[in-house]
Amino acid sequence: MTASPGPRVVLVGPMGAGKTTVAGLLARRWGLPVRDTDEDVETSAGKAISEIFVDDGEQHFRALERVAVARALADHRGVLALGGGSVLDPDTRSALRGHRVVFLKVGLTDAVKRVGLGVGRPLLLGNVRSRIKGLLDERLPIYQDVAVVTVETDGRTPDDVAAEVARRVEEAEDGVPVPSGEDPPGGRS
Ligand code: S3P
């Protein structure tokens, strides 16, 4: 894990991984500000993500998201949570290199439980379970590629997940190598 200017940690992962909740817990633990690119996009557009999808389309949302992520990586020194699909953008993937990116991994059952009816998440309209399954299958290799650490969240509380993320980041900052067995194939340490 390379120390770099920018956020202390960047959380990636699918909808239902708990990025926003865990980011808030980490920020409190470390006494740092928290930022979420979904909120930045909503602020810049002046409307909710579901409205951006309906009014302007997903491509427009992705363009706003790319700008929001680039800005947050440059400006923010606290805990940063990215929207689940932000890593689909090749520029965003390049921008993430050298940052402490932690993948919050979640399986289908827990993700479905956590998102409930998927209200406010336009990509889940229709059958939530099958939409999430498609997104998990398609995106897993991408999350593994951009992350330097993977933390399993299935069956765990946000507090427990946040404690593991904090420990892994603190160890990396102290120069303790991340055990390779715990990282995904293709992940960097
Ligand atoms: C999306 C995830 C959402 C939000 C948008 C699209 C995705 O963020 O950015 O609805 O493509 O996975 P969360 O992962 O924070 O729910």
Residues whose N, C-alpha, C, O or C-beta is under 5 A from the ligand:
A	BS01	S3P	G13 P14 M15 D38 I49 L82 G83 G84 G85 G120 R121 P122
